[in-house]
Amino acid sequence: MDFDAIENSYAVEVSGWDASENFFVEATGLTWNSDGTKEISLRRHVREGSVIFVRLMQPVASGDGYPIACQAVKVVEHGVNSRAAIQLSQLHPRAFFKDSLRQMNSMKVA
């Protein structure tokens, strides 16, 4: 038994729009590899570059079950009726224009 694989696997709910532009919600597992990559396996076909939302499936009482926006960095299809392995990268919000401008002004040399 591979205890590292068990420790780094989490039950998640994935949602987003598939390659046919249909909204989906699917329960699956998220594997967090030792090199830092995160992977899921889906029945739905998604395109590389698409945005999907991943939410840890935890007891509702914890209140920490917010979905995280991720990008499908790499999609490996496993046949017509099989699941696809999808490598994820977490997306981060962009700074507002005013915040970016303020940062640029603070970096100016007098």
N, CA, C and O of each residue as an XYZ file, in Angstrom:
440
protein
N       0.846     -1.185      0.000
C       0.000      0.000      0.000
C       0.884      1.239      0.000
O       1.835      1.328      0.777
N       0.569      2.202     -0.879
C       1.354      3.432     -1.001
C       0.725      4.504     -0.111
O      -0.253      5.145     -0.495
N       1.299      4.691      1.084
C       0.735      5.650      2.029
C       0.874      7.083      1.550
O       0.020      7.911      1.868
N       1.929      7.413      0.788
C       2.078      8.770      0.257
C       0.920      9.112     -0.665
O       0.398     10.227     -0.621
N       0.513      8.160     -1.503
C      -0.597      8.411     -2.432
C      -1.883      8.658     -1.666
O      -2.686      9.502     -2.064
N      -2.094      7.929     -0.562
C      -3.300      8.105      0.237
C      -3.288      9.463      0.930
O      -4.306     10.154      0.951
N      -2.150      9.851      1.497
C      -2.051     11.125      2.198
C      -2.238     12.308      1.259
O      -2.697     13.362      1.700
N      -1.898     12.171     -0.016
C      -1.946     13.272     -0.956
C      -3.130     13.202     -1.908
O      -3.115     13.822     -2.972
N      -4.154     12.449     -1.528
C      -5.359     12.337     -2.340
C      -6.540     12.882     -1.546
O      -6.732     12.541     -0.379
N      -7.324     13.732     -2.195
C      -8.423     14.404     -1.511
C      -9.701     14.267     -2.330
O      -9.668     14.328     -3.559
N     -10.821     14.082     -1.648
C     -12.122     14.057     -2.315
C     -12.504     15.498     -2.649
O     -12.486     16.372     -1.783
N     -12.851     15.734     -3.916
C     -13.203     17.079     -4.363
C     -14.441     17.034     -5.250
O     -14.814     15.990     -5.785
N     -15.055     18.186     -5.386
C     -16.142     18.396     -6.328
C     -15.623     19.380     -7.370
O     -15.114     20.446     -7.024
N     -15.750     19.026     -8.633
C     -15.245     19.851     -9.724
C     -16.434     20.349    -10.529
O     -17.354     19.586    -10.820
N     -16.417     21.632    -10.890
C     -17.487     22.181    -11.715
C     -16.895     23.122    -12.756
O     -15.779     23.619    -12.609
N     -17.654     23.347    -13.787
C     -17.214     24.236    -14.857
C     -17.969     23.919    -16.128
O     -19.037     23.309    -16.083
N     -17.423     24.327    -17.264
C     -18.037     24.090    -18.551
C     -17.146     23.144    -19.340
O     -15.937     23.354    -19.445
N     -17.757     22.098    -19.896
C     -16.989     21.113    -20.650
C     -16.724     21.619    -22.070
O     -17.080     22.747    -22.410
N     -16.098     20.780    -22.890
C     -15.726     21.168    -24.248
C     -16.955     21.457    -25.119
O     -16.850     22.160    -26.124
N     -18.116     20.918    -24.738
C     -19.367     21.181    -25.470
C     -20.096     22.397    -24.918
O     -21.223     22.684    -25.322
N     -19.452     23.116    -23.990
C     -19.994     24.308    -23.338
C     -21.233     24.007    -22.498
O     -22.132     24.840    -22.379
N     -21.271     22.794    -21.911
C     -22.321     22.413    -20.971
C     -21.751     22.472    -19.560
O     -20.640     22.006    -19.309
N     -22.523     23.051    -18.643
C     -22.086     23.126    -17.252
C     -22.134     21.731    -16.643
O     -23.058     20.965    -16.917
N     -21.142     21.396    -15.818
C     -21.121     20.086    -15.162
C     -20.643     20.239    -13.726
O     -19.971     21.206    -13.370
N     -21.011     19.254    -12.916
C     -20.507     19.095    -11.554
C     -20.183     17.621    -11.408
O     -21.017     16.763    -11.698
N     -18.967     17.324    -10.958
C     -18.539     15.925    -10.849
C     -17.691     15.734     -9.601
O     -16.797     16.531     -9.319
N     -17.975     14.681     -8.864
C     -17.153     14.316     -7.706
C     -16.003     13.444     -8.195
O     -16.202     12.545     -9.012
N     -14.806     13.712     -7.694
C     -13.627     12.956     -8.099
C     -12.564     13.092     -7.011
O     -12.839     13.604     -5.926
N     -11.379     12.641     -7.301
C     -10.268     12.769     -6.366
C      -9.208     13.704     -6.922
O      -8.962     13.718     -8.128
N      -8.586     14.476     -6.062
C      -7.474     15.343     -6.433
C      -6.216     14.727     -5.863
O      -6.148     14.433     -4.669
N      -5.221     14.530     -6.709
C      -3.944     13.996     -6.270
C      -2.927     15.118     -6.282
O      -2.739     15.790     -7.297
N      -2.265     15.318     -5.137
C      -1.237     16.339     -4.996
C       0.083     15.595     -4.981
O       0.449     14.984     -3.977
N       0.807     15.649     -6.110
C       2.051     14.896     -6.267
C       3.210     15.540     -5.516
O       3.159     16.722     -5.175
N       4.253     14.759     -5.263
C       5.406     15.244     -4.502
C       6.120     16.393     -5.202
O       6.796     17.183     -4.543
N       5.984     16.507     -6.538
C       6.616     17.613     -7.255
C       5.753     18.873     -7.254
O       6.110     19.871     -7.880
N       4.608     18.828     -6.549
C       3.742     19.996     -6.421
C       2.623     20.062     -7.443
O       1.748     20.922     -7.333
N       2.623     19.182     -8.433
C       1.547     19.197     -9.419
C       0.275     18.616     -8.821
O       0.311     17.737     -7.959
N      -0.838     19.127     -9.301
C      -2.149     18.655     -8.847
C      -2.872     18.075    -10.050
O      -2.889     18.673    -11.126
N      -3.477     16.891     -9.857
C      -4.180     16.223    -10.947
C      -5.540     15.725    -10.497
O      -5.734     15.339     -9.345
N      -6.472     15.742    -11.429
C      -7.794     15.162    -11.209
C      -8.103     14.244    -12.384
O      -7.408     14.263    -13.400
N      -9.135     13.452    -12.236
C      -9.600     12.564    -13.288
C     -11.084     12.849    -13.493
O     -11.862     12.806    -12.540
N     -11.480     13.140    -14.731
C     -12.869     13.478    -15.024
C     -13.440     12.607    -16.128
O     -12.718     12.136    -17.007
N     -14.754     12.400    -16.066
C     -15.476     11.739    -17.163
C     -15.780     12.746    -18.265
O     -15.858     12.380    -19.438
N     -15.952     14.014    -17.893
C     -16.278     15.062    -18.862
C     -15.024     15.489    -19.608
O     -13.932     15.512    -19.040
N     -15.182     15.826    -20.874
C     -14.066     16.302    -21.684
C     -13.933     17.817    -21.499
O     -14.873     18.563    -21.770
N     -12.779     18.260    -21.043
C     -12.494     19.695    -20.933
C     -11.270     20.005    -21.788
O     -10.412     19.149    -22.006
N     -11.208     21.220    -22.256
C     -10.094     21.638    -23.098
C      -8.943     22.163    -22.245
O      -9.155     22.696    -21.156
N      -7.726     22.005    -22.752
C      -6.572     22.621    -22.090
C      -6.791     24.131    -22.086
O      -7.235     24.712    -23.076
N      -6.474     24.748    -20.965
C      -6.645     26.186    -20.821
C      -7.971     26.591    -20.225
O      -8.145     27.747    -19.839
N      -8.918     25.661    -20.139
C     -10.227     26.014    -19.590
C     -10.143     26.212    -18.081
O      -9.261     25.674    -17.412
N     -11.081     26.993    -17.569
C     -11.156     27.277    -16.136
C     -12.180     26.346    -15.518
O     -13.305     26.233    -16.005
N     -11.786     25.679    -14.441
C     -12.701     24.833    -13.684
C     -12.562     25.176    -12.210
O     -11.555     25.744    -11.786
N     -13.562     24.834    -11.447
C     -13.579     25.154    -10.025
C     -13.500     23.866     -9.221
O     -14.220     22.905     -9.490
N     -12.618     23.861     -8.237
C     -12.378     22.680     -7.415
C     -12.711     23.032     -5.967
O     -12.222     24.025     -5.429
N     -13.550     22.204     -5.345
C     -13.931     22.428     -3.945
C     -13.663     21.164     -3.160
O     -14.120     20.083     -3.533
N     -12.915     21.299     -2.064
C     -12.686     20.165     -1.167
C     -14.001     19.743     -0.548
O     -14.779     20.581     -0.093
N     -14.249     18.453     -0.531
C     -15.479     17.942      0.068
C     -15.188     17.648      1.535
O     -14.609     16.620      1.884
N     -15.608     18.584      2.381
C     -15.397     18.494      3.819
C     -16.754     18.612      4.500
O     -17.746     18.972      3.866
N     -16.792     18.310      5.781
C     -18.048     18.534      6.503
C     -18.487     19.991      6.375
O     -17.667     20.903      6.471
N     -19.772     20.202      6.160
C     -20.316     21.546      5.957
C     -20.030     22.459      7.150
O     -19.893     23.670      6.971
N     -19.941     21.915      8.343
C     -19.736     22.719      9.551
C     -18.403     23.450      9.556
O     -18.265     24.456     10.251
N     -17.408     22.970      8.792
C     -16.091     23.606      8.817
C     -16.108     24.966      8.134
O     -15.332     25.846      8.506
N     -16.977     25.159      7.141
C     -17.087     26.452      6.485
C     -15.943     26.785      5.542
O     -15.884     27.906      5.036
N     -15.034     25.851      5.289
C     -13.882     26.125      4.435
C     -14.038     25.540      3.040
O     -13.040     25.387      2.337
N     -15.230     25.212      2.620
C     -15.435     24.525      1.355
C     -15.648     25.438      0.171
O     -16.495     25.148     -0.674
N     -14.908     26.536      0.076
C     -15.063     27.445     -1.043
C     -14.373     26.894     -2.284
O     -13.292     26.314     -2.180
N     -14.984     27.066     -3.463
C     -14.335     26.583     -4.682
C     -13.111     27.430     -5.034
O     -13.089     28.640     -4.810
N     -12.102     26.771     -5.585
C     -10.873     27.422     -6.011
C     -10.829     27.377     -7.533
O     -11.023     26.316     -8.127
N     -10.578     28.514     -8.166
C     -10.468     28.574     -9.622
C      -9.133     27.989    -10.058
O      -8.080     28.363     -9.539
N      -9.185     27.069    -11.015
C      -7.979     26.426    -11.549
C      -8.044     26.424    -13.065
O      -9.113     26.562    -13.659
N      -6.886     26.265    -13.676
C      -6.810     26.138    -15.120
C      -6.365     24.728    -15.473
O      -5.470     24.178    -14.830
N      -6.984     24.140    -16.488
C      -6.583     22.824    -16.984
C      -5.333     23.020    -17.831
O      -5.411     23.446    -18.984
N      -4.175     22.703    -17.247
C      -2.899     22.947    -17.907
C      -2.590     21.864    -18.929
O      -2.078     22.147    -20.012
N      -2.904     20.629    -18.579
C      -2.619     19.495    -19.456
C      -3.775     18.508    -19.344
O      -4.195     18.160    -18.241
N      -4.290     18.055    -20.492
C      -5.392     17.097    -20.526
C      -4.939     15.886    -21.318
O      -4.536     16.005    -22.475
N      -5.006     14.707    -20.682
C      -4.637     13.456    -21.350
C      -5.873     12.570    -21.379
O      -6.306     12.055    -20.348
N      -6.438     12.398    -22.579
C      -7.632     11.569    -22.759
C      -7.233     10.097    -22.721
O      -6.162      9.723    -23.199
N      -8.102      9.267    -22.150
C      -7.821      7.834    -22.026
C      -8.791      6.979    -22.823
O      -9.053      5.841    -22.434
N      -9.325      7.477    -23.906
C     -10.237      6.686    -24.724
C     -11.618      7.314    -24.775
O     -11.867      8.326    -24.119
N     -12.509      6.727    -25.542
C     -13.834      7.289    -25.779
C     -14.682      7.335    -24.517
O     -15.255      8.382    -24.213
N     -14.785      6.232    -23.766
C     -15.659      6.176    -22.595
C     -14.904      6.212    -21.271
O     -15.484      5.916    -20.226
N     -13.645      6.563    -21.296
C     -12.842      6.574    -20.078
C     -12.722      7.974    -19.513
O     -13.242      8.945    -20.062
N     -12.031      8.039    -18.419
C     -11.768      9.303    -17.750
C     -10.525      9.955    -18.344
O      -9.683      9.279    -18.934
N     -10.417     11.259    -18.188
C      -9.245     12.001    -18.645
C      -8.457     12.463    -17.423
O      -9.040     12.874    -16.420
N      -7.144     12.394    -17.509
C      -6.267     12.921    -16.459
C      -6.002     14.387    -16.784
O      -5.598     14.721    -17.898
N      -6.231     15.258    -15.803
C      -6.107     16.699    -16.020
C      -5.180     17.286    -14.972
O      -5.422     17.161    -13.771
N      -4.122     17.924    -15.432
C      -3.193     18.608    -14.530
C      -3.696     20.030    -14.336
O      -4.055     20.707    -15.299
N      -3.720     20.480    -13.085
C      -4.285     21.781    -12.733
C      -3.234     22.772    -12.260
O      -2.190     22.396    -11.726
N      -3.532     24.029    -12.466
C      -2.742     25.120    -11.910
C      -3.728     26.116    -11.307
O      -4.683     26.522    -11.969
N      -3.501     26.513    -10.048
C      -4.422     27.438     -9.388
C      -4.319     28.815    -10.016
O      -3.221     29.300    -10.288
N      -5.460     29.442    -10.246
C      -5.504     30.802    -10.773
C      -5.580     31.781     -9.617
O      -6.165     31.484     -8.576
N      -4.986     32.946     -9.805
C      -4.987     33.988     -8.776
C      -5.616     35.243     -9.362
O      -5.431     35.527    -10.545
N      -6.358     36.001     -8.554
C      -7.008     37.209     -9.059
C      -5.973     38.221     -9.535
O      -4.881     38.331     -8.978
N      -6.339     38.942    -10.559
C      -5.477     40.021    -11.049
C      -5.660     41.235    -10.166
O      -6.715     41.437     -9.565
N      -4.617     42.037    -10.099
C      -4.703     43.286     -9.335
C      -5.580     44.269    -10.102
O      -5.610     44.255    -11.332
N      -6.292     45.118     -9.372
C      -7.063     46.172    -10.019
C      -6.102     47.159    -10.657
O      -4.950     47.275    -10.240
N      -6.574     47.861    -11.655
C      -5.737     48.814    -12.373
C      -5.133     49.849    -11.426
O      -3.950     50.173    -11.532
N      -5.957     50.378    -10.483
C      -5.460     51.386     -9.528
C      -4.337     50.812     -8.677
O      -3.344     51.494     -8.421
N      -4.482     49.553     -8.232
C      -3.445     48.920     -7.416
C      -2.165     48.742     -8.223
O      -1.072     48.953     -7.698
N      -2.284     48.360     -9.483
C      -1.110     48.183    -10.332
C      -0.409     49.519    -10.561
O       0.818     49.601    -10.511
N      -1.191     50.555    -10.809
C      -0.634     51.884    -11.024
C       0.070     52.385     -9.764
O       1.142     52.985     -9.851
N      -0.525     52.142     -8.591
C       0.068     52.553     -7.316
C       1.407     51.835     -7.105
O       2.374     52.449     -6.655
N       1.464     50.549     -7.425
C       2.711     49.798     -7.282
C       3.786     50.337     -8.218
O       4.949     50.444     -7.829
N       3.407     50.675     -9.440
C       4.384     51.210    -10.399
C       4.909     52.552     -9.910
O       6.107     52.815    -10.017
N       4.027     53.419     -9.367
C       4.451     54.723     -8.863
C       5.386     54.601     -7.669
O       6.311     55.398     -7.518
N       5.148     53.607     -6.822
C       5.993     53.448     -5.643
C       7.379     52.902     -6.014
O       8.315     53.001     -5.219
N       7.514     52.329     -7.210
C       8.806     51.790     -7.633
C       9.643     52.832     -8.372
O      10.814     52.574     -8.651
N       9.085     54.000     -8.698
C       9.833     55.033     -9.422
C      10.992     55.522     -8.566
O      10.869     55.674     -7.351
N      12.112     55.765     -9.222
C      13.297     56.274     -8.534
C      13.286     57.787     -8.632
O      13.079     58.349     -9.707
N      13.505     58.427     -7.528
C      13.483     59.905     -7.491
C      14.708     60.484     -8.102
O      14.854     61.706     -8.155
